[in-house]
Amino acid sequence: MAFAGKHALKMLFQNFDTTCCCLCGDAGPLTGEHKIKASALRSEFGETELYISKTGNTSSRPNLAQSTKSKHLKFKVRMCESCNTNRTQPADREFDNFNKLAQKAICSGVDPIKLFELPKYARGSEPYLNIFRYFAKLLCCHMAEVQAPRPIRLSEFAIGNADTNYVWLAVKKDWTYGQKKSHLGEHQFAAHGGLIVIGDKISGSAKGFHSTLTIGPVQYVFHMDLAEIETQELEASYPEFSNWCRSRVVHATQFPLSREEKLSQGLSE
């Protein structure tokens, strides 16, 4: 398949490389990134021992993580020191600020999405963009975990090289937390949703990528939609990953998620 016209030479993705940063693509000293922010984990759990389990997996015992520095809490893929310590720090700090407000909102019975009505988080403001940059970074990392090619427009936004936001975000009460609360009362809880492929039911082609992040009762649901030209580039230049996406879409079509699974992944009200 060949591209014609003005997009013929435009690369929208870059090959996955474990020796390079999953955000900027540069080689050099690489560092680990938490799947759930360490400061958020400390805020939720303190310094107690942490245990990790997979939702719905009742056949194995939870793994001991020992502390928020555990490798079990970090992505296997890595990013360069510049991205981790400089380029993404404003987004990290703003997420901490926003999450504290979201936790208070939930506890007060206020819809946390209303936080975006605050003047500080006016659409297009730096704090507003930094919230979305944080989730762009997480989505890039989740994609890299499955050896997806690096989405250039998403990663450029994540590290602050572009101001056009490509991330859709919802902030709400976590359904799974609510179910457990009815049995356990208020409790310590954090989770992430991994990577879900949004695909075309007929062709199986990837149309977007979805994930979630939960801290206590607050769930962040976020995804990126692919432009048609991006789907075409994936199909033409990255057939192995495209086939992996297609297999996930076919599986989801043959074995649809239950209502409870959809609610836990923020896919349905």
DOVEX-635944 format. One record per residue (C-alpha): x, y negated, z; residue in three letters. Coordinates in steps of 0.001 Angstrom, whole numbers, padded with zeros to 6 digits, always signed. Layout:
<lumvexs>
XYZALA;...
</lumvexs>
This chain:
<lumvexs>
+000000+000000+000000MET;+001351-003440-000905ALA;+000365-006902+000229PHE;-000116-009636-002329ALA;-000291-013409-002185GLY;+000944-015612+000621LYS;+001042-012765+003182HIS;+003336-010551+001092ALA;+006478-011213+003148LEU;+004861-012036+006462LYS;+005656-009572+009240MET;+003018-009483+011940LEU;+004624-006651+013916PHE;+008156-005541+014711GLN;+009409-001990+015149ASN;+009423-000614+018699PHE;+012948-000237+020100ASP;+013635+000975+023637THR;+016975-000873+023660THR;+015334-004248+023042CYS;+013007-006516+024980CYS;+009363-005556+024500CYS;+008404-009261+024392LEU;+011011-011139+022342CYS;+012733-008200+020651GLY;+016243-009260+021698ASP;+018884-006800+022842ALA;+020810-007363+026050GLY;+020427-006725+029775PRO;+016927-005365+030345LEU;+014836-005375+033535THR;+011684-003624+034688GLY;+008213-005164+034815GLU;+005474-004250+037292HIS;+002214-002839+035950LYS;+000557-004625+038860ILE;+002369-007732+040069LYS;+004538-007041+043136ALA;+003368-010177+044940SER;-000267-009164+044364ALA;+000456-005689+045732LEU;+002125-007146+048822ARG;-000837-009465+049312SER;-003258-006536+049086GLU;-001292-003818+050915PHE;+001356-005598+052965GLY;+004465-003485+053526GLU;+002672-000173+054022THR;+003468+002956+051996GLU;+001626+003114+048676LEU;+000100+006125+046972TYR;-000644+006412+043256ILE;-003366+008557+041713SER;-005183+008767+038379LYS;-008899+008042+038307THR;-010876+011228+037862GLY;-007870+013499+038490ASN;-008760+015662+041462THR;-006333+018497+040665SER;-003159+016821+041885SER;-002078+015023+045032ARG;-001359+011272+044936PRO;+002285+010313+044418ASN;+004084+008387+047144LEU;+005379+005055+045813ALA;+007045+004063+049117GLN;+007127+000335+048343SER;+006211-002289+045751THR;+009725-001880+044283LYS;+009071+001734+043298SER;+009806+002720+039687LYS;+006387+004409+039674HIS;+004787+000960+039740LEU;+006757-000363+036761LYS;+006433+000055+033023PHE;+008938+002458+031488LYS;+009626-000081+028745VAL;+011671-003100+029718ARG;+012120-006769+028944MET;+015173-008996+028825CYS;+016232-011104+031800GLU;+015372-014333+029981SER;+011779-013251+029393CYS;+011398-011779+032867ASN;+013003-014570+034870THR;+012386-017681+032771ASN;+009929-017437+029906ARG;+007151-015622+031781THR;+007663-017088+035263GLN;+005156-019968+034869PRO;+002493-017439+033860ALA;+003389-015151+036759ASP;+003139-017974+039279ARG;-000147-019244+037845GLU;-001659-015776+038002PHE;-000742-015603+041706ASP;-002519-018927+042267ASN;-005565-017894+040267PHE;-005828-014473+041910ASN;-005889-016011+045388LYS;-008806-018208+044305LEU;-010563-015253+042659ALA;-010282-013157+045821GLN;-011799-015974+047887LYS;-014567-016465+045322ALA;-015573-012796+045385ILE;-015585-012745+049195CYS;-017793-015855+049185SER;-020238-014375+046693GLY;-019162-016744+043900VAL;-018689-015505+040339ASP;-014875-015797+039854PRO;-015254-016670+036174ILE;-016549-020051+037382LYS;-012965-020880+038357LEU;-012469-021850+034734PHE;-014894-024714+035362GLU;-012325-026322+037672LEU;-010522-029326+036117PRO;-007179-027590+036679LYS;-008203-024760+034380TYR;-009710-026860+031616ALA;-009484-025071+028272ARG;-006114-025702+026653GLY;-004427-026978+029818SER;-001080-025477+030793GLU;-002497-023642+033858PRO;-005299-022265+031665TYR;-002890-021033+029006LEU;-000558-019536+031603ASN;-003344-017338+032976ILE;-003903-015902+029518PHE;-000158-015638+028876ARG;+000109-013358+031902TYR;-002425-010940+030428PHE;-000823-011212+026994ALA;+002399-010012+028613LYS;+000649-007060+030253LEU;-001019-006087+026991LEU;+002329-006213+025176CYS;+003827-003939+027832CYS;+000938-001464+027669HIS;+001324-001314+023884MET;+005073-000791+024158ALA;+004455+002086+026596GLU;+002843+004044+023749VAL;+005599+002943+021326GLN;+003369+000554+019427ALA;+005124-001987+017209PRO;+005477-005353+018932ARG;+002561-007694+018057PRO;+004431-010873+017197ILE;+001650-013438+017648ARG;+000681-011958+021024LEU;+004254-011737+022322SER;+005104-015244+021099GLU;+002124-016553+023052PHE;+003107-014504+026124ALA;+006593-016062+026318ILE;+005392-019608+025670GLY;+006598-020017+022086ASN;+003019-020593+020865ALA;-000064-022200+022398ASP;-002799-020399+020468THR;-004514-017994+022854ASN;-005293-014550+021431TYR;-006541-012925+024636VAL;-010175-012459+025694TRP;-010573-012324+029481LEU;-013385-011540+031914ALA;-013052-011800+035709VAL;-015595-009950+037830LYS;-016268-007535+040677LYS;-014600-004181+040141ASP;-017248-001476+039734TRP;-015046+001330+041122THR;-014155-000727+044190TYR;-017859-001381+044761GLY;-018687+002324+044597GLN;-015972+003193+047112LYS;-016955+000281+049326LYS;-020370+001859+049882SER;-018587+004847+051475HIS;-015395+003345+052889LEU;-016312-000273+053563GLY;-013735-002954+052781GLU;-010478-001245+051790HIS;-007151-001793+050040GLN;-007249-001038+046352PHE;-005415-001851+043112ALA;-005557-000307+039651ALA;-004787-000787+035979HIS;-006657+000577+032983GLY;-003770+001594+030739GLY;-004350+001001+027022LEU;-007633+001565+025212ILE;-007763+001394+021418VAL;-010737-000452+019973ILE;-011338+001110+016558GLY;-013651+001406+013590ASP;-015971+004402+014028LYS;-015917+005202+010308ILE;-012283+004664+009286SER;-010714+005123+012717GLY;-008481+002104+012092SER;-007379+000084+015107ALA;-009306-003166+015529LYS;-007970-004262+018912GLY;-006504-003236+022255PHE;-008101-003361+025706HIS;-006980-002994+029329SER;-007901-003911+032881THR;-006202-004983+036096LEU;-007811-004685+039516THR;-006615-006132+042814ILE;-008950-005523+045732GLY;-012517-006210+044584PRO;-011481-008381+041614VAL;-011203-006864+038154GLN;-009597-008609+035183TYR;-010767-007230+031837VAL;-008740-008314+028830PHE;-008297-007450+025179HIS;-006910-008662+021868MET;-008739-008361+018542ASP;-006646-007630+015461LEU;-006993-009723+012334ALA;-007735-007724+009186GLU;-004251-008430+007822ILE;-002764-006992+011051GLU;-004791-003793+010699THR;-003577-003535+007111GLN;+000051-003980+008152GLU;-000274-001311+010836LEU;-001729+001116+008309GLU;+000918+000366+005669ALA;+004076-000037+007752SER;+003450+001929+010944TYR;+001623+005113+009901PRO;+002702+007108+012962GLU;+001216+004612+015377PHE;-001844+004120+013147SER;-002449+007865+013188ASN;-002118+007888+016981TRP;-004735+005104+017193CYS;-007000+006987+014794ARG;-006753+010130+016937SER;-007813+008140+020000ARG;-010783+006618+018147VAL;-011877+010029+016795VAL;-011602+011547+020270HIS;-013668+008730+021783ALA;-016297+009212+019068THR;-016506+012950+019682GLN;-016348+012663+023466PHE;-017897+009301+024416PRO;-017119+007803+027797LEU;-019787+008224+030432SER;-021601+005189+031785ARG;-019445+005371+034927GLU;-016215+005531+032907GLU;-017271+002550+030838LYS;-018105+000548+033957LEU;-014749+001401+035540SER;-012974+000136+032403GLN;-015024-003062+032230GLY;-016598-001937+028951LEU;-020240-002218+030011SER;-022389-004034+032513GLU;
</lumvexs>
